[in-house]
Amino acid sequence: MKKLLVLCLILALSVSTITGCGQTDDKQSEGTSATNDNNGDKKQDGTVDIGIVLPTKEEPRWVQDEARFKAALDGTDKSVEILFSQGDSAREKQNVETLISKGIKVLIITPHDGAAAAAAVEAAKEEGITVISYDRLVTNTDAVDYYVTFNSVSVGGAQGQYLVEQASGTGEKLYLYAGAATDNNAFLFFEGAWNALQPKIADGTFVVQNSSKAVEYKDKATLTREEMGAIIEQITTDWKPEVAKSKAESHITAAPPEGKTFILAPNDGTSRAIYDQFAKEDGVEIYITGQDAEIPSIQYVIDGKQSMTVLKDVRSLVAGAIETATSVLDGKTIETNGSYDNGKVDVKAKDIKVITVTGDNVKDTIIESGYYNASEFKGL
């Protein structure tokens, strides 16, 4: 009887250990899988056609992308597994390795850190997998086949141009903010914004309040990567609202806003955080940018708080990525309309058009286009 009890205990512990490992892996990858009917099953042989790695579940943008990827593959015979890296390059590499082990033929990846992701995509490339950078570019490697993106320079250009069009005098106070210094897109966004803003900084229309490096380079129409990096290092939000909030508080203390105040905010999450701090100041008329057309920011636009956002219609971006992936799987020709230097090679790209959204056109661009339902908002 004692031997039987010991054997039962050993078996119970073994089952518990196996189950626990499975739970840990699931939690770490925070992934989902789907086929044409989105039932969570893979192919009969257990393989997956398309592996997708997204940077985090903490931003609404990427959760939306997850749902739209699944919807885009609904009705096809292609299977997909989507994993989230939660802002961790080591987990990102682990996710890619997990997908490689499941036999993927195409990897779609949005890197947390463009340079750090090079090792992960190189491992995929060694297995003959086609690599598609999605929205953010993996840098310093020749292992990237395609880049599906909104033209990031044009996004920043739209933000900067909006601020220029609102300026009417001289000596207008301008506060600059940027995305993460580890994200190549942050540089492209800033490049586009600088292209629009720099002439008006140079002629005195705008006076930069929160970056000594931007002031130092105010007469340079074209910045080197290192010069842009020096500015971004001073104004980075790391794409995190809490970082943006903290920096805004510091900048307000150091250089208090007054009257018309112009703010280059890199995306919607940071824009709302920055706006909320500046709005506490008396007598301030705020003009602030954003991007991604997140639901809370569309409400801010409707309410007259956030001045604009750049709509990057994720439906079009997802469609471009899935079209590229399925064309690879079906042996079809891949159509591209641009290229980007990732520091090692020029990567063929599909550029998707962006749209500026303001209070004047929010109904047409957001509701009438079917991007969001009117029931999501108040005051329309």
URJOFEN-V869556 format. One record per residue. N is the residue number from 0. RES is the residue in one small letter. BURIAL is 1 if it has 9 or more other ideal C-beta (glycine too) atoms within 8 Angstrom, else 0. Layout:
N_RES_BURIAL + N_RES_BURIAL
This chain:
0_m_0 + 1_k_0 + 2_k_0 + 3_l_0 + 4_l_0 + 5_v_0 + 6_l_0 + 7_c_0 + 8_l_0 + 9_i_0 + 10_l_0 + 11_a_0 + 12_l_0 + 13_s_0 + 14_v_0 + 15_s_0 + 16_t_0 + 17_i_0 + 18_t_0 + 19_g_0 + 20_c_0 + 21_g_0 + 22_q_0 + 23_t_0 + 24_d_1 + 25_d_1 + 26_k_0 + 27_q_0 + 28_s_1 + 29_e_1 + 30_g_1 + 31_t_0 + 32_s_1 + 33_a_1 + 34_t_1 + 35_n_1 + 36_d_0 + 37_n_0 + 38_n_0 + 39_g_0 + 40_d_0 + 41_k_1 + 42_k_1 + 43_q_0 + 44_d_0 + 45_g_0 + 46_t_1 + 47_v_1 + 48_d_1 + 49_i_1 + 50_g_1 + 51_i_1 + 52_v_1 + 53_l_1 + 54_p_1 + 55_t_1 + 56_k_1 + 57_e_0 + 58_e_1 + 59_p_0 + 60_r_1 + 61_w_1 + 62_v_1 + 63_q_1 + 64_d_1 + 65_e_1 + 66_a_0 + 67_r_1 + 68_f_1 + 69_k_1 + 70_a_0 + 71_a_1 + 72_l_1 + 73_d_1 + 74_g_0 + 75_t_0 + 76_d_0 + 77_k_1 + 78_s_1 + 79_v_1 + 80_e_1 + 81_i_1 + 82_l_1 + 83_f_1 + 84_s_1 + 85_q_1 + 86_g_0 + 87_d_0 + 88_s_1 + 89_a_0 + 90_r_1 + 91_e_1 + 92_k_1 + 93_q_1 + 94_n_1 + 95_v_1 + 96_e_1 + 97_t_1 + 98_l_1 + 99_i_1 + 100_s_0 + 101_k_1 + 102_g_0 + 103_i_1 + 104_k_1 + 105_v_1 + 106_l_1 + 107_i_1 + 108_i_1 + 109_t_1 + 110_p_1 + 111_h_1 + 112_d_1 + 113_g_1 + 114_a_1 + 115_a_1 + 116_a_1 + 117_a_1 + 118_a_0 + 119_a_1 + 120_v_1 + 121_e_1 + 122_a_1 + 123_a_1 + 124_k_1 + 125_e_0 + 126_e_0 + 127_g_0 + 128_i_1 + 129_t_1 + 130_v_1 + 131_i_1 + 132_s_1 + 133_y_1 + 134_d_1 + 135_r_1 + 136_l_1 + 137_v_1 + 138_t_1 + 139_n_0 + 140_t_1 + 141_d_0 + 142_a_1 + 143_v_1 + 144_d_0 + 145_y_1 + 146_y_1 + 147_v_1 + 148_t_1 + 149_f_1 + 150_n_1 + 151_s_1 + 152_v_1 + 153_s_1 + 154_v_1 + 155_g_1 + 156_g_1 + 157_a_1 + 158_q_1 + 159_g_1 + 160_q_1 + 161_y_1 + 162_l_1 + 163_v_1 + 164_e_0 + 165_q_1 + 166_a_1 + 167_s_0 + 168_g_0 + 169_t_0 + 170_g_0 + 171_e_1 + 172_k_1 + 173_l_1 + 174_y_1 + 175_l_1 + 176_y_1 + 177_a_1 + 178_g_1 + 179_a_1 + 180_a_1 + 181_t_0 + 182_d_1 + 183_n_1 + 184_n_1 + 185_a_1 + 186_f_1 + 187_l_1 + 188_f_1 + 189_f_1 + 190_e_1 + 191_g_1 + 192_a_1 + 193_w_1 + 194_n_1 + 195_a_1 + 196_l_1 + 197_q_1 + 198_p_0 + 199_k_1 + 200_i_1 + 201_a_0 + 202_d_0 + 203_g_0 + 204_t_1 + 205_f_1 + 206_v_1 + 207_v_1 + 208_q_1 + 209_n_1 + 210_s_1 + 211_s_0 + 212_k_1 + 213_a_1 + 214_v_0 + 215_e_0 + 216_y_1 + 217_k_1 + 218_d_0 + 219_k_0 + 220_a_0 + 221_t_0 + 222_l_1 + 223_t_0 + 224_r_0 + 225_e_0 + 226_e_1 + 227_m_1 + 228_g_1 + 229_a_1 + 230_i_1 + 231_i_1 + 232_e_1 + 233_q_1 + 234_i_1 + 235_t_1 + 236_t_1 + 237_d_0 + 238_w_1 + 239_k_1 + 240_p_1 + 241_e_0 + 242_v_1 + 243_a_1 + 244_k_1 + 245_s_0 + 246_k_1 + 247_a_1 + 248_e_1 + 249_s_0 + 250_h_1 + 251_i_1 + 252_t_0 + 253_a_0 + 254_a_1 + 255_p_0 + 256_p_1 + 257_e_0 + 258_g_0 + 259_k_1 + 260_t_1 + 261_f_1 + 262_i_1 + 263_l_1 + 264_a_1 + 265_p_1 + 266_n_1 + 267_d_1 + 268_g_1 + 269_t_1 + 270_s_1 + 271_r_1 + 272_a_1 + 273_i_1 + 274_y_1 + 275_d_1 + 276_q_1 + 277_f_1 + 278_a_1 + 279_k_0 + 280_e_1 + 281_d_0 + 282_g_0 + 283_v_1 + 284_e_0 + 285_i_1 + 286_y_1 + 287_i_1 + 288_t_1 + 289_g_1 + 290_q_1 + 291_d_1 + 292_a_1 + 293_e_1 + 294_i_1 + 295_p_0 + 296_s_1 + 297_i_1 + 298_q_1 + 299_y_1 + 300_v_1 + 301_i_1 + 302_d_0 + 303_g_0 + 304_k_1 + 305_q_1 + 306_s_1 + 307_m_1 + 308_t_1 + 309_v_1 + 310_l_1 + 311_k_1 + 312_d_1 + 313_v_1 + 314_r_0 + 315_s_1 + 316_l_1 + 317_v_1 + 318_a_1 + 319_g_1 + 320_a_1 + 321_i_1 + 322_e_0 + 323_t_1 + 324_a_1 + 325_t_1 + 326_s_1 + 327_v_1 + 328_l_1 + 329_d_0 + 330_g_0 + 331_k_0 + 332_t_0 + 333_i_1 + 334_e_0 + 335_t_1 + 336_n_0 + 337_g_1 + 338_s_0 + 339_y_1 + 340_d_0 + 341_n_1 + 342_g_0 + 343_k_0 + 344_v_0 + 345_d_0 + 346_v_1 + 347_k_1 + 348_a_1 + 349_k_1 + 350_d_1 + 351_i_1 + 352_k_0 + 353_v_1 + 354_i_0 + 355_t_1 + 356_v_1 + 357_t_1 + 358_g_0 + 359_d_0 + 360_n_1 + 361_v_1 + 362_k_0 + 363_d_0 + 364_t_1 + 365_i_1 + 366_i_1 + 367_e_0 + 368_s_0 + 369_g_0 + 370_y_1 + 371_y_1 + 372_n_0 + 373_a_0 + 374_s_0 + 375_e_0 + 376_f_1 + 377_k_0 + 378_g_0 + 379_l_0
